[in-house]
């Protein structure tokens, strides 16, 4: 990626191994957090009203802990979960900028498709994609990169008291100097016999040009290396000289002169990495920004001078660390939840009404087919309908006569039942969303299967003259719940269109744009399912009169119309505000300021 300073920085991609190790670490930490919650839920039980509601809340936390863990840590901690911090990796946007909270949410919500496939889709896409992306990275426009600016093994700067100015030009060629450097660095790892053989051979190679002052070959090579290193920092280091072994080493002088400044910047960047910009005093931030620009310029110079790849990689990590610190999202204030819930979320659904309509048809047509088939051939109920549903249909008349509703629960069970229903419905809708990344196949299957199941269920109950009995249960929450299913299917189709028909955009860009709209649609789904789950657990599963349940259904339909009307009004207002600007541009040929 190219920084605002017009310097190209290459990120080192995190591989499957480090990402898997980070994921395992995170799962262990999540488990350690969830076990006390589970124990607390068991201890609270259902004995008191407070205990019932606390158990319901804990159940919701347990259901979505994995999603919330990744979204919050990656979105609010600069792309790093504890596991990623331990492994030295982080999530960033494709542009190199820090990940946004919205991108973190979309990236992790589509994990539903990966979990359904036992993580095989994630592993396959990481292995096959050139940027090691999994499905969530494709949708959110993110990558996972190495995080830390590692130290490299260059020699320390000249010590105080040394005079590197008058020592003369270097004696060794670049290849010879690096060979000597590598040998001395690995000498302690070699067996004594190999040490003697290699030091003797290398000393014989150099003593014809640099006379020996000691009979010990190892001592001679160490002294030769120290002397050569001093020469490469001297003012004669760039003088091209004739004769064997003499070469121009501008790069070595450049590194030696800049090394202290780079290390100081690295230490400051490490402080910011741990605690953010708040680790610096206000007066230090402009100085850090200036040093960052200087290091970015040094990276460009290093490439021009032909500095070794190891040093260039080191500078790239320094620039990336400074870039992440200075250009990350500035605002950390309270998120404007209300405008998103009441305006942006429904507007995304209204804007995507065609996709939602397709999802609705894929659900309702199989539902009608399933109902018709069961009405035409009742004997199929034993083969295609769940045994529990057939049993309840057979007992419907008796239960109705006793005043017991379908799936009626005791008062103390309803809060927990509501939380279970909310979590289950949200997971179904997330599966429909994530299925869009498999070219929409899983989305279609999810809609068709659930629609067919509903139609078959109504057919079974109708055959036992109890369709109204089932409708009484579904009426209260069904309007909101079915709408949420259609919206989630529409969101999945948006992602599928980006893959199948991206238009003038690349698939990568189309996925990011469509993913942003799909994420807002999912926000409306969560809102609808939260209300629907509460109604289902507290009203539909109660012993309330059918008239009351149908009244709740009508009220939820009115609420739904008002909700989407709010989004429609927002879209119209936005279009109206854009029209004068477009007219002014067309009239003057310039963009109004």
Helices and strands as residue ranges (DSSP letters): H 16-44, H 49-76, H 82-87, E 89-93, H 101-109, H 111-116, H 120-128, H 135-140, E 142-146, H 174-186, G 187-189, H 192-206, H 217-231, H 250-275, G 277-279, H 282-305, H 309-327, H 337-339, I 340-344, H 345-351, H 353-376, G 378-380, H 381-384, H 387-401, G 411-413, H 414-434, G 435-438, H 441-463, H 467-500, H 507-535, I 536-540, H 546-588
